Amino acid sequence: MKLVIRRVPLVAIFLLIALNVACGGGGGGSDSPASDTPSASGDSQTPTPAPAQATSSSGAGRIEQVGFVNNWSPGSQPDPSKVFTTSFKTTDDQIDVAFKLSDGAAVDVSAEWKFDGKWLVLPGALKIRADGGKWSSFTFTPKSAYFNSGDYEVSLGIVGATERKTLKFKIVPESVGGKFDQAGLVKKWDQSVRPDPSTFTTSFLPGDKTVYAAFTLAAGSPAEVTATWKYNGRELVFGDAPVLNIEGGRFASHYLTLERFPAGDYETVLSIKGTSQSKSLKFTVPSNAPADATKFEAAGLVNRFDPAVEPSPGAFTTAFKPTDQKIFAVFKLAGGTDALTWVTAVWKYQGAVMYEALDSLALEGTGWYNSVLSLGTTPPGDYEAVLTILKTGETKTLKFTVK
């Protein structure tokens, strides 16, 4: 029910940003699991959802009432004056956008979702069949234990009609009183042992494989801790990057792992959401290879790609159809060295970033690589893929239309 992005670099180099709270949240000395972006589904008093290809005639019915409810029970009739709200907590089990249609025949209702201005659910990806004169809902649930705090927006509309109902709501942290006690970078870390400041370092080698940004919270309030990773002052981007929910006095880490790290200056900024609390941790990876002179030689878009066959620029296109299940942004790097370099890919729809459509690829040498957008059915509209070589800031913006 939500967009899926698959990243396919053409070399055996993999990037993973992850959290070390695993096995039920016990890792890293924390019993608080990660928060997550929500997944969405639909419930109706006519519970069978409409098939993906279902449509409704324009003007058939309208949405009379709509609002947000904490844990709505399908089949019940909410009292808007008592249960509608726009404020929720990260610890809430579910959030429902309940709506009532005007009297009439059953119609298909679609929902679009955004989080902090980025797309979570694209138009046309989520819809249900709803009866006229009755209450139905779309349900928002976290994929793990907690919601991510932030600003959300949902837009509902009857399929085939132009009118839409757009509402906003906020998910607030459980607490905004958390503070860092200590934080530092380590190469190895036992998740059951409190971080030891004597092991903190700012120097890593290309083959160290993992950089842990370990931290301990001061005793007291819990906190949501995020990590922003940067390379030579430019942000490394990741789809659905984790947020850690940590109890006061506990410890955990964000980490970056890679077969080999590109040489350069790095920084990770740990932040406690809802506060001004942050820790900037910088480190350097020295170069054992020729200077990185990587640049883009070519870039384009295709709907089919064979890693064993070099793309032909004559096959590049800017026009795609909704039935194109995958769209590849292919690009060729040049520069004459075997230096590792970071390339990011950011996919946008109608000018807004798709939350999970973010790539950071550590690529070696010259050759063809790709980032792929995989949506199943691709909604009509204007898109773009923005490719950036972080070392130099060189970008390629590939715009395309689906219709």
N, C-alpha and C positions, 0 to 999 in steps of 0.2 A: 504493500500500500504506500510505500514511500520510494523515492528515487534511489537507484542503486548505481554507484559509480565503481567501475573496475579499472585499476591502473595497470598498464602493461609496459614496463620498460623492457627493452630488447637485450638487456645484459643481465648477468646473474648478480646484480647488486640490488639489495632490497632495503627499503627504508621503513621503519616502524616506530611510531611514537606510541607509547603505551604507558600503563600505570602498573605499579608493582603490587597493587592490592588484588590478590587472586585467591582462588579457592574459598569463595564465600566472604572475601574481604579481610582475610586474616594476615595477608602479607604486609611487610613493612611496619609491623606493630600497630596496625590500624584495624579496628573492627568496623570501620565505616566504608561501605563500597562507593564506587564511582557514581556520580550522577551522569545523566545521559540526555540526549535529545529524544523527544517522544516519538512514538509511532501512533498512527491514527487509524481508526476503524469506524464503522457505522452501525447503529442500532435503530430499529424502527419497530413500531407496533405491528407492522407487516415485516417480520424479521428477515426474510430472504432478500439478500442484496441483488441489485440489478446486475445483469451481465455487462462486461466491459463495453460492448458495442451498443448498449441500449441508449435510446434517445427519446426526448419528449418534444412535442410540438411547441413552438414559441407561443407564449401567452397562456399556456395551460396552467392555471393556478398561480398562487403567489405565496411568499413567506409572510405570514401575518405577525408572528412573534418569534423572537430569537434571543438567547442569552446564555451565559455560562453558568454551569451548575457543578458543584462538587459531589461526585458519585450519584449520578442520576440512575434510577432503576427503570429499564425498559418497560413500557406499559403504564407507567405512572404519569400523572399530570402535574407538572411543577407549577407553583404559585410564583409568578415573576416578581411580585412585590416582596417576597420573603427569601427566595433561594438564589435569584440571579446575582452574580458578583463578578468582579473583574480582577480580584486579587487572590492568589493562591500561594502555597508554600511548596518548597522542593520535596517535602515529605508527603504531600498528598498522593493518594493511590491512583486517582484518575481525575481527569477534567473533561466534562461533557459540554458540547455546544448543542443545546436543546432548541428545537424549532417546531413551530406549528404551521402547517399549511392551511390555506383557505379551503373551504368545502369544495369537493369535486373529485375528479378521478385521481388515481395514483400517478405520480410523476417521479422522474429521476432528479435527485438533488446532488450537486457536486460541492466539494469543499477544497479550498486552497489554504495552505498554511505557510507562515513565515516566522522565523526566529531571529531577533536582532537584525531585521532587514534582509535576511538571507532566506532563500526558498528551502522549506522542508518538504512540502508536497506541492508539486506543480499542478497547474490547471488540467483537469480531465483525468488525473491519476486516481482520484478517490470519489466514488459516488455510491448512493444507495437509492433504493426504491422506497418512496414514502407515500402513505395514504393521505388524501385530502381530509382536512378537519381533525387530524390527529397529531399527537406529539411524536417526534423522532429525535435522534441525536447522532452526532459524530463524537466518538470517544477518543480521548488523548491519554495515552499511558506511557510511562517511562520504559525504555528498553531494559534498564537494569533496576536499581533500587530507588533512585531519586530522579526528579526532574532537574534539568539545568535551569538555574535562575536566569531571568532576562525578560525582554519584551517580546510578546507574541502577537500575531495577527491572524485572523481567520476570515475568509470570505466565502459566503454561501450563495448559491444561485441555482435556479431551476434550469436543467440542461435544455438548451435551445432558446432560452430567454436571455435578454440583455441585462436585466436588473439583477444586482447582487447586493447582499447585506454584508458589510464589512465591520468586524468588531475587533477590539484590542483587549488584551489582558496581560497581567504581569505575574510572573512567578518570582517570589522574593526568597532570599536565603533563609535558612532556619535561624541563623544568627549572623549579626554583622559585628560581633565583638571579638572575633578571633585575632590572635597576634602571633607573629613568628618569634620563636625563641632562638633558633639558629638555622642556618642553611649553608650548604656548600656542595661542591662537585667531587665525586669519587669515581674511580674506575671499577671497583668491585664493592659489593655491599651485601651483607647477610640481612635478609628482610626481617629477621626476628631480632636484630640487634640495633639499638639506638645509634644513630650516626655519631662518629667520633671525629671531632674537629681536627684532630691531629692527622687525619687521613685526607682532608680536603686538599684539592690541588687545582691549578689553573693551566696545567700543561698536559696535553694528550698527544698520542702518536696516531698516525692514520690507521693503524691496525688495532687500536684499542677496542674497537667494536661497539662498546657501550659507554655512554656518559650518563651518570646518575645525578640528577639534581635533588639531593636529599635534604629534608627539612624536618624540624620539630616545631610543633606549636606550643605556645605557652599554655600553662594550665588555665582552664576556664572554659570559654565558649567554643563550640565547634566552628568549623569554617569550610568554605568551598575554595579550593586552591587550584588555580590554573597555571599553565606554563606557556609562555611564548618564546619560541626558539628563533634566533636570528643568525645570519651568516653575513659577515662584512657589512653589517648595518641594515640588511634587508631581511624581511621576515620569511622564514620557512613556513609553508602553509600545509595544513593537514585536514582532510575531511573528518568531521566529527571528532576533533581532538578531545581527549578526556579531561574531566574535571574530578578532582578528588574531594570527597566529603570526609573530613577528618575531625575526630573529637579533640577537645583541648587536652594538651599534654601528650598527645600521641605523635608518631612520626611516620613518614612515608616518603615516596619519591616519584617524580616524573622522570622518564628517561628517554634517551634517543639512542637507537641501536642501528648499526650499519656494518656491512662487511669491511669497508674502508671509508674513512672520512676524507673529503676534499680538504686540502690545506687552506688555512685562513683563520680569521678571527671570528669567534662565536660568542653568543650571549644567550642565556636563558633568563627570562624575567618571571619569577614566581609572584603571583598576585592572589590576594584574598578578595573574592568578589564581595561587592557591597561596602568595601573599605578602601582607604588609601594605602593600606599595607602592601608592600612589595619588596622583593629582594632581587637585585641584579647580579647574576653570576657569570663572569666572563672567563673564557678559556681560549687557548690558541692551539692549532694543529699545524706543526711545521711542514714544510714541503721537502720531499725527497725526489721530486720529479721536475722536469723543465717547467718554466713559468706557464701558467694557464693563459693561453691566448685564444680560448674558444670563442667562436662566433656562429651565428646562424648562417647557413649557406642557402637553405631553402626551407619552406614550410607551406603546408596546405591541408585541406580537408578531404577525406574520402569516407565512403560508407562500407568499404571492404578493405581488409589489409592482411597480407600474407607476410609474416616476418621473414620468410625465406626469399622474398622477391623485393627488389628495390623499387620503391614507388616511382611512378612516372608523373612529373608535374603536369603532363597533359591530362591526367585523370583527376586533378584537383577540381573541386566544385564548391560553390557557395549556396547551392539549392538542394534541399533534402525534402523527403516526404515523411509524414507521421509513421509510416510503416517501416522506416529505417530504424532498426532496433539499436544499432550502434553507429556512432559517428567518431571517426578517428582524427585527431590533430597530429599529423605526422611532420617531423622536422629533421633536418640534416645538420649536424654540427661539423664545423671545420676549424682548423687552427694549427694542425700539424704537430700536435703533442699528444702524449698519452695521459695528460693530467686529468684527474677527476674534477668535475665541475657540477655545481648545483643548477638545475633548471626547474622552475615552478610552472605549473599550469593551473589557471583559474578559469572555470567555466561560468558563464553568465546566461541568464534568460530574462528577456525584457529589461535589461539593464541592471538586474540584481543578481548577486552571487548565489549559486546553488550550494547550499551548506556543505554537502558531502562531496561536491565536485571540485576537489582541491588536491593537487599533486605536488610533491617535492621529490625530485628524482636526482640521485647522485650518479652521473653518467661519465664514462671513461672514453677518452679518445674521440675520434671522428666516426661518423656513421649516421644511420637513420634510427630514430626512436619515435615513440608515440605515447599519447595519453588518450584514453578512450572514454566517451560518454555513453553509458549503456542504460537506457530508460525503458526498454521494452517497446512501448508506444511513445513516440516523441511528440509532445504537444506542439501545435502550430505556433509560430511567433518568431521573433528575432533573437538570435543567440550570438555569443562570441566566446572564443577561447583565447586567453591572453597568456603567452609564453614569455618567460623572463629568464635570462642568464644572470644569476645573482652576482657573480663576480664583477661583471661590468655594468649591469642594469639594462643591457640591450633587450628589447621586447619585440615580439611579433604578435599582432592582434589579428586573429582570423575571425571574420564575421560571416554569418550564414543565416539563411532563412529556412524555416520548415513550413510548408504549406501544401 
